[in-house]
Amino acid sequence: MRISRLLRITAMCSILAVPLVLSGCGLFGAGPAAQIDPPPSDIETQMLQSLESSDQTSLELEESLSTVYLQDEQGWLAPVSLHLPSGEAQSRVGRQLEMLVKDSPYQALIPSGFSGVLPAGTQVEAVTIKEDEKLAMVEFNQAFGGYDAADERKIMEAVTWTLLGNEGVEKVQIWMAGAKLNEMPVGKTPMDRPLTRALGINLELGEGMSFSQTRPVTLYFAATNPDGAPYYVPVTRFVSTGKNAVTAALGELIEGPVKGNGLESVLTGGTVLKAVELSEDGVITVSLEDDMFEAGDKPPAQMLQSLVLTVTENAQNYKVRVWLNGQKNVVGMDNQQYGEPVLRPANINEIKL
């Protein structure tokens, strides 16, 4: 396994898990493949009314950042926070999805080492967000179906996780050429129910794994682009149903990435998870021990940020604090106080062009 350039340590697994009761998440939906349904007239009307009209030739950018899921050179999907081309507020979600198209006019706005996963020529025909259902419906043109079967799940994940990054969106439905897809057009992956975070991302499936006895957890490892910029990559693994999601995810984070997969460890081989505690005010405290660090040392920000991302991915809407070797005043190399409750960052992987 490659070790994070910021840590430069040898990674080995050592963990003492402590149970914690938090709400769990379900597995991604499975069911028989269905045919493509024609759209109900009211939904079709809504989608046509939200037809995208942004100017793809303009490079005037929005001031705010938006997160899209792009593929890196190792084939991993990673969140990348970008300044989108400017346009009407209601078409912003459509512009996010346009950034996922291979060889799009926006390629110059994407950092080195990243690319879109949707087939070249794919167009976003319409995006409709049903606020009462927390559902985002996106319609692509026929070119959306022009991909290789091996890329099917990656395309589903990129579209779903990009849309779920928008406030108020918890479910995603994909349409193509005027019809709702109940299955993906090439490999026929079922989509008879809306897609959610339970779909997972960058799945790692162990040999002989039984889905009936496991649950997904998502954790964040590190990687580096060709320009030397570090970024985080989410990976979904499957753990025993009897384990708490947060504790299990942290255990997988300590175990580290699979050897040779291009990802880097963020914790040392001597890291021990001593406790995971939930306070009444909605703060999750992660207590670690690692003899590499002495009192007053500043741990790498990459290590601490990965912990925050991993915890908040598996226990959303909670704050996180990290205590190390019994010390509660934990300040990272980025001079941020992690010994006090911190929120999940609004933007992940803001990489300079």
N, C-alpha and C positions, 0 to 999 in steps of 0.2 A: 504494500500500500504506500502511496506517496504521502509524505508528511507536509503539512501546511508550511509554506515558506516563512510565515510569521512565527510559527512555533518552533520549527526545526528540532523536533524531538522524535523519539521512537515510540510508536503506538502499540500498546498491548491492552488487553481487556482486564479490568478489575472493578467489580461493582457489588455494592451491598444495597439491594433494593428495599425500600420501605413503602408499604401500601398507602394509597390515598384514594378516597372515593370521590370521583368526579363523574359527570355525565359522559357516556361513551358515544361512539359513532358507529353507524352501521356499515355493512359491506356494500360495494357497488352493486346496483341491481342486476339481476340475471333473469332471463326468461326466454320464451320461444321467440324466434325472429318473426316480425310481422311485416306486412306490406306497407307501402307508402300510402298514407291517407290524404285525400283532398282536404284543403283547408276550409274550415267553417267560414261563411261569408263575412261575419263580423270581424274575425281575426284577420282575414285577408285584407279587409278594408283598412284596418289599423296599420297593418304592415306596409301597405301601399302608401298610406299617408305619411309614413315615416321614412320614405325613400331617401337614400343618401344622396346629397348633392354637393359634397365638399370638393373644393378645387384641388386636384392632385398635383397640379403643376406648381403650386405655391409652396415656398419653403419658409414662409413666415410662421413662426412657432408660437405655441401657447406658452404663457409664463409658468403655469402649473405643470407638474409631472404626472404622467400616467404609467401604470405598470402593465406590460405585455409579456407574454411567455414565448421566448424565442429558443431556438436550438443552438447549442454551442458546438465546438468542433469535435467533441467527444460523443455527440448525439444526445446529450442531456437537455431537457427543457429547464430553463431558468427564468425567473422573473427579472425583467430589465426595466428600469424606470426611465422614460424618455419624455422629451418635450415634443408633443404631437404637432403636426401642422395645424395652424389656426383655422377656425371655422365656427359654424353655429353650435351653440352648446348642445343642442339635442342630437347632433351628428357626431359627437365626441366618441361615443362607444363604437360607432361604425369605423371611425378612423383608427381606433385601437386595433380592430380586427384587420383592417387593411395593412397594418404593419406586419401582420403574420404571413402575408403572401410572398412567395418567392419572387425575386426579381421585380419587386414593386417599385414605383417611382420614389418611394421613401427610403430606399436602401442606404442612401448617404447619411441618414439620420440614425442608423443602427451601429452600435460599437463594433470594433474589430472582433472577429471570431464568432459572431452571431448571425443567424439567418432565420427567415420565416419558414414555416412548415406547410402552409397551404399551397396547393398547386398553382403554378404560374397561370395568370389569366382569371383567377378567382375574383369575383366582385361581390361586394356586400350590397345586396339589393335593398334590404330593409332591416331595421332593428326596432323591436317593440318591447318595452318594459312594462309589464303588468304589475304595478306597485302593490295591489292588494294580494297578489299571489307570490310576490317576490320572485317573479319569473321573467327572464330575459329570453326573447325569441329572436333568432337571427336567421335571415334568409340569404343564401348564397345563390349565385347563378349556376348553370350546369357544369361549368369548369371545375367546380368544387369536387366533383366526383372523379377527376383525372389524376388520382394518386396511386401509388403502389400499395398493395394490401399490407405490406410490412409497416407502412407508415400510418395505418388507420388509427390505432390507439393514440399515437402521439398527436395526431391532428385533433382528436376528440379532447385530449387533455389540454392542449394549447388554447383551443377555443373556450372550453369550459372554465379553466382557471383564469384566463384573461377577463372573461365576463364577470366571474365571481368576485373580482377585485373591485367592482363598482358597488357603492353603497346601496344597500337595499336589495341586492341580487343574491339569491341563495339557490336558485334553480335555473337550468339552461335547457332550451329546446332548439334544435337545429332543423332548419327548413332548406330545401333546395328546389329552385325553379318552380316556386309556387305551391309546393306540397311539403307537409310535415314528414320528417324522416322517422320511421319507427325502427329502422336499422340503417347502419352506414352503407353507402352505395356499393362499395367494393368487397370488403371482407365480411359484410353482413353482421357486424357487431350489433346486438340488440340495443335499441334506444326506445323501448316501449314506455318508458317513464322518464321524466326530466332528469338531466344530469346534475349531480351535486359534487361537493368536495369528497364525498365517499367514493367517487371514481378513483381517487388517488392520482399520483403523478410520479413518473419515473419508477414504475413498479419493479421491485426486486423479489422474485418468487423463489423460495427455497425448494429443494428437491423433496418430493413426497409430501408437500404441504397440503393440509386439509383445510379448505375454506370454512367448513362447518365448525372447526375448533380454533379458528384464529380471527383476529381483527386487525384492521390496518392502522398504522401510526405513521406520521410523516415527520421526518427530521431533516436538518439542514447541515450539509457538509460544505467544504470550501473548494474552490477551483480558481484558476488564473487564466486570463485571456492572453492572446499573443502579445499584447502591449504591456503585460505584467500587472494588469489591474485585477485585484481579487474580487470574487463574487461568491454568492451562496447558491447552492443547488438543492432543491427539495427532493427527497427520496422517500418513497412509501414502502415500508416493510410490513410483514405480517407477524403478529405476536399472539401468544395464547390468550384466549378470551378471558381467562382468569386474572390477567394482569391489568392494572390501571394504565390508561393510555399515556399519561404524562411520564410516569415512572418507567414504563416500558420503552418509550421513545428515547428518554435520556440514557437508558441502558444500551440501546442500539447506537446512540451517538458516541458513547464511550467505546463501544466495540470497534467503531470506525468503519470506513468504506471497504468494499470488496477490493482485494489486491488487483491492481492493474486496470481499474475502471476509470482512471483519470481524475478521481476525486481525492481530496486531501483531508486528513484528520484535523480536528480543531481542539481535541483534548489530548492530554498526555497519557502514556501507558500506565502511569501511577495514579490516575484519577479514580477516586472512590465516591460513589453517591451515598451520602450518609443519611439524608432525609429529604422528603418532599412534603411540605406542610401547607395547608390551605387555611388562611385566617378568615375571620368573619367579615372583614371588609373587602374581600375579593382579591387578596394578594397571595400568590403562590411563592413560597420561599424554597429555594433549592440550596441545600447545604452540601458542599463538596469538601473532600480532603485531597491534597496533592502535595507531596513533600518536595516537589520542584520549586514551590513558591514559599518564600519566607515572609514574615510579617512586614508589611509596608511595600512589598513588591506590587507592581502594577501588571496584572495579567493582560495578555493580548486582547485587544478589542474584538478581534475575530472570534476568539473563544467565547467571550461573554455574549456577543451579539447572536452567535449561533445558538447558545443556550436559550436566550430570550425568544428567538424565532421558533425553536423547537417546542418550547413550552406553550407558547401562545397559539401555535398551529393546532395543538391537541387539546387545548382548553381556551377557547376563544373568549374574548371580552374580560380576561383576567390580566392583572398586572403581575410583574415578576421581579423578584429580587434574588441576588446571588450572594451567599455567604461562603467564604473560603477559609478552611483551616481554623474554624471557630471565630474568624474575624468578620465583623459586620460592616466595617468601613471598607468596602471593596471598590476601588477606583481603577478603571481600565486605562490602557495606554492612550485611549482617546480622551482621557480626563473626564469621562462621564462616571457618575456615581451609580454603580450597579448594586450596592448594598441597600439602597432605598428603592421602593417600587418604581418600575419603569414600564411604559406602555410599549406595545408592539409598534415598530416604526411604520409610518404611513407609506413610505416608499422604500423599496429594497433594490439594491444593486443599481445605484445611480453611477453609471460608468461613463467617464469622459470620452468623447469621440477622438 
